[in-house]
Amino acid sequence: MSVPDRARVWPALAAVALSAAPLWLHLPFWLVALAFALLLGKAALVWRRRAPPAFWWLLPPLLLAAWLSWRTLGTLVGREGGVGILLLLLGFKAQECAQLRDWRVLIALGVFLAAMPLLFDQSPLAAAWLAVSLLALTGAMAALEGAPWRGSLRSAASALGLALPLMLVLFVIMPRLSGPLWSMPSEPGRQAVSGLGDSLEPGSVSQLILSREPAFSAVFPQRAPPREQMYWRVLLLDRFDGSRWSGDGEASGAGAEGVSGGETVEYAVTLEPDKGRLPALDVPLPDEASRLRYGMVLRGDAKDRRTQRFYAVSRLGARYQAVLSESERAFYLRLPPGNPRARAWARELAARGEGAFAQAALQAFRSQGFRYTLNPPLLDRQDEVDQFLFSSRQGFCEHYASALAFLARAAGMPARIVVGYQGGEYNPVGRFWQVKSSDAHAWVEVWLAESRQWLRVDPTSAVAPLRLADGAEQSVPALRERGMAGLPPAWLRNLRQNWQAAGFAWQQWVVGYDAARQRNVFQRLGLGESVSASSVLQALFVGVLLAGLPLAWWWRRGRGREEPMARGWRLLLAQLRRRRIEAGPCDGPLELLRRAKPDLAAAEYAQLKTLVSEYVALRYRSRAADAARQRDWLRRSRRFRLARK
């Protein structure tokens, strides 16, 4: 096996480094830096024309690097561990590359490595980087075989472009798994979550408000509800220790619940894995997947690390009825000692009756100088509710929700806190709602004994009503000071909406193209209600025909550029090769004719002699040979046939 010169291996090193570049964002810094150092070291050896190190010199550092990777990541398999080992193997393989075969293996490893960033990020940018990496690797493969670098890139682009239609056809019709193919499970504790914690205390929600990170997106097939009615229910918190609300309650699953009245709304939600928690509009209805849990919250598989898309049905403005046992009522009335002034005020409000309690509390928040702010004064750990209600009177939604839930329990009314999101931003380009971390919210549910129902009470609506209609970015002064509020210029707003729409479509039709979506596509194409072997074969047949059109056009276009005399001569040479008659590098038409005479029958030789003589006359002797004679000669050259020897 020959050793390629250094001009042919530079593109291979550059293409492999380009493929590994996104891993800087996902793997430990030292691991990626070591791989790039190995690639740079190989480049230095190639530049100085030095021989690669022996295998026995490379084995100890490889084992040491693998051990360090295991110590850092805790594993050598799975997403992080497996990709890390592949990156190390590629770096050490580059060090030992010497023969042409070794460089081919390196490029093949680079093709596998180019797809690894998709295990961490399935965004359109990651896919675009993959396309650029494949173009560079294909061009490097052509350059390794001796093609000029610019010509190799052009050939690589043509090859990938011709393969693109067939790739799209196979992507659509090949049977799909129940989830995305590349959503490989991450290591425990490394999965992405939306940002909502498992508890609520001062600062829990206000810290999320400063983030514009997307939490999930929602699509309404029919009319979407008004923004102020979009309460996305995620988590119940029912235990209070004086400062912090948590969700480890003892009443889960005990009472009977039901929903009556209200307006039915259907929608589809797409979100990243969040410990199995699924946001749903208040109040969700049971579904076929039995995701509804006690407290009217939706739950999925907590071990599922894939991007999730689910359908749900809710009733807005419905009566959320529940029957509480004596033990449940006692649980929802538990309070730690302290906050005497809040307890006394709660008894005053309770004297007005169960129906007037919530209105009286909201009127107090509305009229007694309470402020909605991201920067409230710090409260002492002792009697926090008293300090908030009677001293600072400044806080965010978690302060008001905690204070109202305390007042309700102190008044003898079972209460709990619901944490989730409120509102969202509508994207008119993609026709979907984007809910961000800045839409995080907390409100209260109070149980009314007379009607046996949970009543939603949002104290934020009394203190900052614009928060529900316009969102936190428009209603909090601190956000306006940070530049998060206000409308951006029209061109920037359109650009952002188009980018969000492109990302949403990518998630829906590429990342989320699972078995359910494939069945939907097959139904629209009239291939049946399910994805069967016959439907796949039908779609494959039609798809291959459609994908073959660009290839046929390219072949026809390339053949059309070849002049008739050159095409006919190539056909004659192909027929002579059937008799194992090869033209030498310096053989002309007459020399080739003399060489072929002993191996041909008299009739075959006479026919070949006529064609060769006309070729010489048209090609070399005639200065004004017309196109009609050339086309006639080409037709007769096509009819010339020799039996295989």
C-alpha positions in Angstrom: 0.0 0.0 0.0 1.4 3.4 -1.0 2.2 6.3 1.3 0.3 9.4 0.2 2.2 12.7 0.0 1.4 15.4 2.6 -0.6 17.6 0.2 -3.2 14.7 0.0 -3.6 14.2 3.8 -4.0 17.8 4.9 -7.7 17.9 3.9 -8.3 14.6 5.9 -6.9 16.2 9.1 -8.9 19.4 8.6 -12.2 17.6 7.8 -11.8 15.3 10.9 -11.1 18.4 13.1 -14.2 20.2 11.6 -16.4 17.2 12.4 -15.2 17.1 16.0 -15.5 20.8 16.7 -19.1 20.8 18.1 -18.0 18.3 20.8 -16.3 21.2 22.6 -19.8 22.2 23.8 -20.8 18.7 25.2 -17.7 16.9 26.4 -15.1 17.7 29.1 -12.7 20.3 27.9 -9.5 18.2 28.6 -10.9 15.3 26.5 -11.6 17.3 23.4 -8.4 19.3 23.8 -6.4 16.1 23.9 -8.0 14.9 20.7 -7.2 18.1 18.9 -3.7 18.1 20.3 -3.2 14.6 18.8 -4.5 15.9 15.4 -2.1 18.9 15.6 0.7 16.6 16.5 0.0 14.5 13.5 0.0 17.6 11.3 3.4 18.5 12.7 4.7 15.0 11.9 3.4 15.2 8.3 4.9 18.7 7.9 8.3 17.5 9.0 7.9 14.2 7.0 8.5 12.2 10.2 7.4 8.6 10.6 4.5 7.9 12.9 5.2 6.6 16.4 5.0 2.8 17.0 1.9 1.2 18.3 3.5 0.3 21.6 4.3 3.9 22.3 0.6 4.9 21.7 -1.0 2.1 23.7 -0.1 3.4 27.2 -1.3 7.0 26.7 -4.5 5.6 25.1 -5.2 3.4 28.1 -4.5 6.4 30.5 -6.8 8.7 28.5 -9.5 6.1 28.6 -9.1 5.7 32.4 -9.3 9.5 32.9 -12.4 9.6 30.7 -14.0 6.9 32.9 -13.0 8.8 36.0 -14.5 12.1 34.7 -17.7 10.8 33.1 -18.3 7.7 35.3 -18.7 5.4 32.3 -17.3 4.4 29.0 -20.6 3.6 27.4 -23.8 5.6 26.8 -23.8 9.0 25.2 -21.0 10.9 26.9 -18.8 7.9 27.5 -19.2 6.3 24.1 -18.6 9.6 22.2 -15.6 10.4 24.3 -14.0 7.0 23.6 -14.7 7.4 19.9 -13.1 10.8 19.9 -10.0 9.4 21.7 -9.7 6.5 19.3 -9.9 8.8 16.4 -7.1 11.0 17.8 -4.8 8.1 18.4 -5.6 6.6 15.0 -4.5 9.8 13.4 -1.2 9.5 15.1 -0.4 6.1 13.6 -1.7 6.9 10.0 1.0 6.0 7.5 -0.4 4.1 4.6 -3.2 5.1 2.3 -5.4 2.5 4.0 -4.9 4.1 7.4 -6.0 7.5 6.1 -9.1 6.0 4.6 -10.0 4.4 7.9 -9.5 7.8 9.6 -11.9 9.5 7.2 -14.4 6.6 7.8 -14.1 7.2 11.6 -14.7 10.9 10.9 -18.0 10.1 9.2 -19.2 8.3 12.3 -17.9 11.2 14.5 -19.7 13.8 12.4 -23.1 12.4 13.5 -22.2 12.3 17.2 -23.1 15.9 18.0 -26.7 15.1 17.0 -26.9 12.9 20.1 -26.6 16.1 22.2 -28.2 18.7 20.0 -30.8 18.2 17.2 -31.2 21.8 16.2 -31.1 23.0 12.6 -27.6 24.5 13.2 -26.3 21.1 14.3 -27.8 19.5 11.1 -26.2 22.3 9.0 -22.8 21.6 10.7 -23.3 17.9 9.9 -23.9 18.7 6.2 -20.7 20.9 6.1 -18.7 18.1 7.8 -19.9 15.5 5.4 -19.0 17.7 2.5 -15.5 18.2 3.9 -15.0 14.5 4.6 -16.2 13.5 1.1 -13.9 16.1 -0.5 -11.0 14.9 1.7 -11.7 11.3 0.5 -11.4 12.5 -3.2 -8.3 14.5 -2.4 -6.7 11.5 -0.7 -7.1 9.7 -4.1 -5.2 12.4 -5.9 -7.9 14.9 -6.9 -7.2 18.6 -6.6 -8.7 20.1 -3.5 -11.0 22.5 -5.3 -12.1 19.8 -7.7 -12.6 17.3 -4.9 -15.0 19.8 -3.1 -16.9 20.3 -6.3 -17.2 16.5 -6.9 -18.2 16.0 -3.2 -21.0 18.6 -3.5 -22.3 16.9 -6.7 -22.2 13.5 -5.1 -24.0 14.6 -2.0 -26.5 16.6 -4.0 -27.4 13.6 -6.2 -27.8 11.4 -3.1 -30.0 14.0 -1.3 -33.3 13.0 -3.0 -32.9 9.3 -2.3 -31.9 10.2 1.3 -35.1 12.2 1.8 -37.2 9.4 0.3 -35.7 6.8 2.7 -36.1 9.2 5.6 -39.8 9.4 5.0 -40.7 5.8 4.1 -38.4 3.6 6.2 -40.2 2.2 9.3 -39.7 4.4 12.3 -39.3 3.7 16.0 -41.7 5.1 18.5 -39.3 8.0 19.1 -36.5 9.8 17.3 -33.7 7.5 16.2 -30.8 9.7 17.5 -32.3 10.5 21.0 -29.8 8.3 22.8 -30.3 8.3 26.6 -28.0 10.5 28.6 -26.4 9.5 31.8 -28.5 9.8 35.0 -28.6 13.3 36.3 -27.5 14.8 32.9 -30.9 15.2 31.3 -32.2 18.6 30.4 -35.0 20.0 32.4 -37.1 23.1 31.9 -35.9 25.0 35.0 -38.9 24.5 37.4 -37.7 23.1 40.7 -39.4 20.7 43.0 -40.1 23.4 45.6 -41.1 27.0 46.0 -39.5 29.7 48.1 -38.7 33.4 47.7 -36.7 33.7 44.5 -37.6 30.4 42.9 -39.7 31.9 40.1 -38.2 35.3 39.9 -34.8 33.8 38.9 -36.5 32.0 36.0 -38.1 35.2 34.8 -34.7 36.5 33.7 -34.3 33.7 31.2 -35.7 33.6 27.7 -34.9 29.9 27.2 -37.8 28.0 25.6 -39.7 25.7 28.0 -42.1 24.1 25.5 -44.3 24.9 22.5 -48.0 24.4 21.9 -50.2 24.1 18.8 -54.0 24.6 18.9 -55.7 22.9 15.9 -58.7 25.2 16.4 -59.0 28.6 18.1 -56.5 29.2 20.9 -57.8 30.6 24.2 -56.9 34.1 25.3 -53.5 34.5 26.8 -54.8 35.4 30.2 -56.6 32.1 30.4 -53.5 30.0 29.6 -52.5 28.5 33.0 -50.1 25.7 32.3 -50.4 23.3 35.2 -47.1 21.4 36.0 -46.5 20.8 39.7 -48.5 20.7 43.0 -46.9 21.9 46.2 -48.8 21.1 49.4 -46.3 21.0 52.3 -45.2 24.2 54.0 -42.3 24.5 56.5 -42.6 28.2 57.2 -40.5 29.4 54.2 -40.6 26.7 51.6 -43.4 24.8 49.9 -42.6 21.3 48.6 -44.5 18.6 46.8 -43.9 15.6 49.0 -47.5 15.6 50.2 -49.2 12.6 51.9 -52.7 13.1 50.3 -51.7 12.0 46.8 -54.2 9.7 45.1 -56.7 9.5 47.9 -59.7 11.5 46.9 -62.1 11.3 43.9 -61.8 14.1 41.3 -63.9 15.2 38.4 -64.4 18.1 35.9 -67.6 19.6 34.8 -68.5 22.5 32.6 -66.1 24.7 30.8 -64.9 25.1 27.2 -63.1 22.1 25.7 -59.7 22.9 24.1 -57.5 20.5 22.2 -53.7 21.1 21.7 -50.4 19.4 21.1 -47.3 20.2 23.2 -43.6 19.6 22.3 -41.0 19.8 25.1 -37.6 18.6 26.2 -37.5 15.9 28.9 -38.5 17.3 32.3 -38.5 14.5 34.8 -41.7 13.1 33.3 -43.6 16.3 34.0 -46.0 17.4 31.2 -47.5 20.9 31.2 -51.2 21.0 30.6 -53.8 23.8 30.5 -55.9 24.0 33.6 -58.0 21.7 33.9 -56.8 18.6 31.8 -59.1 15.7 31.1 -58.1 12.0 31.3 -56.6 10.5 28.1 -56.0 7.1 26.7 -52.4 7.0 27.9 -53.6 7.4 31.5 -51.1 10.3 32.1 -53.5 12.1 34.5 -52.4 11.9 38.1 -54.0 13.1 41.4 -54.1 16.8 41.5 -55.0 17.1 37.7 -51.3 17.0 36.7 -50.0 15.1 33.7 -47.0 12.7 34.0 -45.1 10.7 31.5 -42.2 8.3 31.7 -39.5 10.0 33.9 -36.8 7.8 32.3 -37.6 9.0 28.8 -34.8 11.3 27.6 -36.3 12.1 24.2 -38.0 15.2 22.9 -41.6 14.5 23.7 -44.7 15.5 21.8 -48.1 14.7 23.2 -51.8 15.6 22.7 -54.1 16.7 25.5 -57.6 18.0 26.1 -58.5 20.5 28.7 -61.6 22.5 29.8 -61.0 26.1 30.5 -63.2 27.7 33.2 -64.4 24.2 34.3 -65.4 23.3 37.9 -62.6 21.1 39.4 -64.5 19.0 41.8 -62.9 16.8 44.5 -64.0 14.9 47.5 -61.6 15.3 50.4 -61.5 12.9 53.3 -61.0 14.1 56.9 -57.3 13.1 56.7 -56.9 15.0 53.5 -58.6 18.1 54.8 -56.4 17.9 57.9 -53.3 17.6 55.7 -54.2 20.6 53.5 -54.7 22.7 56.7 -51.3 22.0 58.2 -49.2 25.0 59.1 -46.0 25.4 61.1 -46.1 27.6 64.2 -45.5 31.4 63.8 -46.9 34.3 61.8 -49.4 35.4 64.5 -50.5 38.6 62.6 -51.3 36.7 59.4 -53.3 34.1 61.4 -55.3 36.9 63.1 -56.0 38.5 59.7 -57.0 35.1 58.2 -59.6 34.7 61.0 -61.1 38.1 60.2 -61.3 37.2 56.5 -62.9 33.8 57.3 -65.6 35.5 59.3 -66.9 36.9 56.0 -67.7 33.4 54.7 -66.1 30.9 52.5 -67.3 32.5 49.3 -66.1 36.0 50.2 -62.6 35.0 51.5 -60.8 35.0 48.1 -62.3 38.3 47.0 -61.5 40.0 50.3 -57.9 38.8 50.1 -57.4 39.9 46.5 -59.0 43.3 47.3 -56.5 43.8 50.1 -53.6 43.0 47.7 -55.0 45.3 45.2 -55.7 48.3 47.5 -53.1 48.2 50.3 -50.0 49.2 48.5 -48.6 45.8 47.5 -46.0 45.9 44.7 -45.0 43.3 42.1 -41.2 43.4 41.8 -38.2 41.2 41.1 -36.1 42.7 43.8 -38.1 42.6 47.1 -36.3 43.1 50.4 -34.9 40.1 52.1 -37.1 38.5 54.7 -36.0 36.8 57.9 -36.5 33.0 58.2 -38.9 33.6 61.2 -42.4 34.8 60.5 -41.8 35.4 56.8 -45.5 35.7 55.9 -46.0 38.4 58.6 -43.0 40.4 57.3 -44.3 40.2 53.7 -47.9 41.1 54.5 -47.4 43.8 57.0 -43.9 45.2 56.4 -42.3 44.9 52.9 -45.4 44.3 50.8 -43.1 43.7 47.9 -42.6 40.5 46.1 -43.0 38.3 43.1 -45.7 35.6 42.3 -44.1 33.1 44.7 -44.4 35.6 47.6 -48.1 36.3 46.9 -49.0 32.6 46.3 -47.3 31.5 49.5 -49.0 34.3 51.5 -52.4 33.6 50.1 -52.1 29.8 50.7 -51.0 30.4 54.3 -54.0 32.7 54.8 -56.4 30.2 53.4 -55.1 27.4 55.7 -55.1 29.7 58.7 -58.8 30.5 57.9 -59.6 26.8 57.9 -59.8 26.3 54.2 -57.7 23.6 52.6 -55.2 25.1 50.1 -52.2 24.3 48.0 -49.9 25.9 45.5 -49.7 25.1 41.7 -46.5 25.9 39.9 -46.3 26.1 36.1 -46.4 28.7 33.4 -48.8 31.4 32.5 -49.3 32.8 29.0 -46.9 32.4 26.1 -45.8 34.2 22.9 -47.6 33.5 19.7 -45.6 33.0 16.5 -47.7 34.0 13.5 -45.2 32.5 11.1 -45.2 29.0 12.5 -48.7 29.3 14.1 -47.6 28.0 17.4 -47.3 29.3 21.0 -43.8 29.5 22.5 -43.7 29.3 26.3 -40.4 30.4 27.9 -38.9 30.2 31.3 -39.8 33.8 31.8 -43.5 32.7 31.7 -43.0 30.6 34.9 -45.8 31.3 37.4 -47.3 30.2 40.7 -50.9 30.4 41.9 -53.2 29.0 44.6 -56.0 26.5 44.8 -58.5 26.8 47.6 -61.0 24.0 48.4 -64.5 25.1 49.0 -66.4 22.8 51.3 -69.9 23.9 50.1 -69.4 23.1 46.4 -66.6 20.5 47.0 -64.4 22.0 44.3 -60.9 23.4 44.0 -61.0 27.1 43.1 -58.1 28.7 41.3 -57.1 32.0 42.9 -54.2 34.0 41.4 -53.1 36.9 43.6 -50.9 38.2 40.8 -54.0 39.2 38.9 -54.8 41.7 41.7 -51.3 43.1 42.1 -50.2 43.1 38.5 -53.1 42.4 36.1 -50.8 43.2 33.1 -48.8 40.1 33.9 -51.6 37.9 32.7 -52.5 39.9 29.6 -49.0 41.0 28.4 -46.6 38.7 30.2 -43.9 39.4 32.8 -41.6 41.1 30.3 -44.1 43.9 29.9 -45.3 44.2 33.5 -42.1 44.1 35.6 -40.0 47.3 35.7 -36.8 45.4 36.3 -37.2 43.5 33.0 -37.7 46.7 31.1 -34.5 48.1 32.6 -32.7 45.0 31.4 -34.0 45.5 27.9 -36.3 42.4 28.0 -39.5 44.4 27.6 -40.7 46.5 24.8 -41.1 45.6 21.2 -37.9 45.2 19.1 -37.7 46.7 15.6 -40.0 45.1 13.1 -37.2 43.5 11.1 -35.6 42.0 14.2 -39.0 40.7 15.4 -39.7 39.1 12.0 -36.3 37.6 11.9 -36.8 36.1 15.4 -40.2 34.8 14.6 -39.0 33.2 11.3 -36.1 31.5 13.2 -38.4 30.2 15.9 -40.8 28.9 13.2 -37.9 27.2 11.4 -36.8 25.6 14.6 -40.3 24.5 15.5 -40.9 22.9 12.1 -37.5 21.2 12.3 -38.5 19.7 15.7 -41.9 18.7 14.5 -41.0 17.1 11.1 -37.4 15.9 11.5 -36.5 15.4 15.1 -40.0 14.3 16.0 -40.7 12.3 12.9 -41.7 9.1 14.8 -44.0 6.1 14.0 -47.1 8.2 14.7 -46.2 11.0 12.3 -45.1 8.4 9.7 -48.5 6.8 9.8 -50.1 10.2 9.3 -47.9 10.8 6.3 -48.7 7.4 4.8 -52.5 8.1 5.3 -52.2 11.4 3.5 -50.4 9.7 0.6 -53.1 7.1 0.3 -50.8 4.2 1.3 -53.0 2.8 4.0 -53.9 3.3 7.6 -50.7 1.6 8.9 -47.1 1.3 7.8 -46.9 -2.2 6.4 -44.4 -4.0 4.2 -46.5 -3.5 1.1 -47.0 0.2 1.7 -43.2 0.7 2.3 -42.4 -1.2 -0.9 -44.9 1.0 -2.9 -43.5 4.2 -1.4 -40.0 3.0 -2.0 -40.7 2.2 -5.7 -42.3 5.6 -6.3 -39.6 7.4 -4.2 -36.7 5.7 -6.1 -38.3 6.7 -9.4 -38.6 10.3 -8.2 -35.2 10.4 -6.7 -33.7 8.9 -9.9 -34.9 11.9 -12.0 -32.0 14.2 -10.9 -29.5 11.4 -11.5 -30.9 10.8 -14.9 -30.9 14.5 -15.7 -27.3 14.7 -14.5 -26.2 11.7 -16.6 -28.0 13.0 -19.6 -26.5 16.4 -19.2 -23.0 15.0 -18.8 -23.5 12.8 -21.9 -24.9 15.7 -23.8 -21.6 17.6 -23.3 -19.6 14.8 -25.0 -19.2 15.3 -28.7 -20.4 12.5 -31.0 -17.0 11.5 -32.3 -15.6 11.1 -28.8 -18.7 9.2 -27.6 -18.6 6.8 -30.5 -14.9 6.1 -30.1 -15.4 5.3 -26.4 -18.1 2.8 -27.5 -15.7 1.1 -29.9 -13.0 0.8 -27.3 -15.6 -0.7 -24.9 -16.5 -3.4 -27.5 -12.8 -4.2 -28.1 -12.2 -4.7 -24.4 -14.8 -7.5 -24.6 -12.2 -9.3 -26.7 -9.4 -8.2 -24.3 -8.0 -5.8 -26.8 -6.7 -2.7 -24.9 -5.5 0.5 -26.5 -2.1 1.6 -25.3 -1.3 5.1 -24.2 0.4 5.9 -27.5 -1.9 3.9 -29.8 -3.8 5.8 -32.5 -6.8 4.5 -34.4 -4.8 2.7 -37.1 -2.4 1.1 -34.7 -5.4 -0.2 -32.7 -7.0 -1.6 -35.9 -3.8 -3.5 -36.8 -3.7 -4.9 -33.2 -7.3 -6.1 -33.3 -7.1 -7.8 -36.8 -5.8 -11.2 -35.5 -8.6 -11.6 -32.9 -11.5 -10.7 -35.1 -13.5 -12.6 -37.7 -13.4 -11.2 -41.3 -16.8 -9.7 -41.1 -16.1 -8.1 -37.7 -12.8 -6.7 -38.9 -14.4 -5.3 -42.1 -17.1 -3.5 -40.1 -14.5 -2.2 -37.6 -12.2 -1.1 -40.4 -15.0 0.9 -42.0 -15.9 2.6 -38.7 -12.2 3.4 -37.9 -11.6 4.8 -41.4 -14.6 7.1 -41.2 -13.5 8.1 -37.7 -10.1 9.1 -39.0 -11.6 11.0 -42.0 -14.1 12.9 -39.8 -11.8 13.5 -37.0 -8.5 14.4 -38.6 -8.8 14.8 -42.4 -12.1 16.7 -42.9 -11.9 20.3 -41.8 -15.6 21.0 -42.2 -17.3 17.8 -41.3 -21.0 18.4 -40.8 -22.9 17.3 -37.7 -25.2 15.0 -39.7 -22.4 12.8 -40.8 -21.0 12.6 -37.2 -24.4 11.6 -35.8 -24.8 9.0 -38.5 -21.4 7.5 -37.6 -22.3 7.5 -33.9 -25.5 5.5 -34.6 -23.6 2.9 -36.6 -20.9 2.8 -33.8 -23.7 2.0 -31.3 -24.8 -1.0 -33.4 -21.3 -2.5 -33.6 -21.2 -5.5 -31.3 -18.5 -8.1 -30.5 -19.0 -11.3 -28.5 -17.2 -11.5 -25.2 -14.1 -13.6 -25.3 
